[in-house]
Amino acid sequence: MDTDATIDEAVARYRRDPSCLLQILRDVQDELDWISPAASARIADALGLTPAAVEGTLRFYSFLHVEPRGRYRILVSDNFTDRMLGNMELLARLAAGLGVAPDTKPYAVSNNGHASLGLTSCTGLCDQGPAILVNGRAIPRVTPERAGIIAGLVKDGVPLDQWPSELFVVADNVRRPDLLLSNHLVPGKALAAALARGPDGVIGEIETSRLRGRGGAGYPTGRKWRAARLAPGDVRYVVCNADEGEPGTFKDRVLLQSHAARVFEGMAIAAFAIGASRGYVYLRGEYAYMRRMLEDVLAGMRRDKLLGTGILDRQGFDFDIEIHLGAGAYICGEESALLESLEGKPGRPRIRPPFPVTHGLFGKPTLVNNVETLAAVTLIAAGGGEWFRGFGTPRSSGTKILSVSGDCERPGLYEYPFGVRVSQVLSDCGARRTKAVQVSGASGVCLSGHELSRRIAFEDVATAGAFMVLDESRDVFEMARNFAHFFAHESCGFCTPCRIGTSLVANFMDEIAAGHGTRYKVGEIMSLAAVMRRTSHCGLGQTACNAILDTYAKFRPSWDRRLTSTDFEPTFDVDAALAQSRALTGRDDAGAHLDTGEQGA
Ligand code: SF4
């Protein structure tokens, strides 16, 4: 199919709806491998958008390409746990096998132009890394042998859909199921119970349950639902935030892969409670491989009258769900950035207030809940708020799914009632000689060996789910450096403290790692961290230095051994930079710029 026909078909598939721009760009790239200026202009024309609007979205998302990158676009996952599993060796191996230059920043194209290779942020496969994405499709456990197979398939030009299916198998790795991962509910039972209670009754049960959002912020779910229900307006939306991009988190992957109907039923219950008729699942681009399966689940629910018109034969209760894919932007996990992205724009966090419950998608009241939260909603609707509150602690009800990765024998998912001690999790997953546990991802907290008796709960160690284990052989400074680069890459660029600050911090960390560490540089990092925390527009900038601050406070030796005795070391050699000018002008006064002026005074 030629370019124009591909674009016209994609635009028609999305009803010529400009808010579907991101989906259209994704589909067009799937066919054409990249978005050329001509393609971008045609899409703008077809949707009635300005070329600048299309280019703005196109250039915001790291999975969209404005230059040819070959037929096979390979990205190697680069969370710190991937590093622990040898992703850089994998990168070198793939580079050699594909004929790609080893320096892949940000990516490199093979000599024949057929393939490209680069790094990407955490792909949500930390329990089975190192992982790669090929044209957006996830391949876990890329051993040297599998890397060789993949390079061979690329070299032979085998179409991706003809690659051995076992390469793409993503395991659930559920190690300790509890309520959410093992409760076998009859589909529709919870929704029927919700209909019997009525909207206010459902919200009342959610309030009684004391359920708090599982995406990280921990906002009371019932309070959010009531605000959305009471918000003025006739049109409301329910959005499932399935953009889990926090490094080290992969629980939503498993919930969607094996319990999607429960999550979607939770969305329908939410829709009934607040009076919404349309829902969206915002699925992170790295999980695109699940899309077809999820569409099948939705189709089955429509057949069973759990979605669609007149749900469970209730006159006037109409609700359906559409899946939208992200395209490699971590910031879209922030709910207002997610809404911008759902509208087809760059995913930049909005200024709040107003909050999404009153001014959300397309300016309408919108409920945004995390995947795990919605799965819990279904259980609460079926079992009641009191029952759910019987699990966990008084201030943290229910269970929490932890995504355990790193130095342990059994990485995977562990679900516990809130209040479990960190040491218990470590014992269950087979961790030994643990030096540190990074809880809640790059923006979370780094626990030292003295803190392992702390509990996973909102009142102690709150987490969205990531639980990365580092044993005594690991260097926590390197983890903090990896996260510094992650944030510099993922900053959306909207506000100066974060846009500039994250890059400066990453540069300082590189200089320290390269043997140019000084106390002056550490001081600069700490100053930047304080400014970013105080003045950044959203949580990304505010928390970007958490790992640096934690590791510096708790693991000082791993920093100190990198710091030289000098207080200041110039990072820029002015004398060398001026050498060419001196040569051109015939001056021989090297070092003149260092003159204090005493001689000439
Ligand atoms: Fe964007 Fe960072 Fe500012 Fe958040 S803090 S709005 S991610 S630049």
Residues whose N, C-alpha, C, O or C-beta is under 5 A from the ligand:
A	BS01	SF4	I331 P349 E490 S491 C492 G493 F494 C495 C498 R499 S536 H537 C538 L540 G541
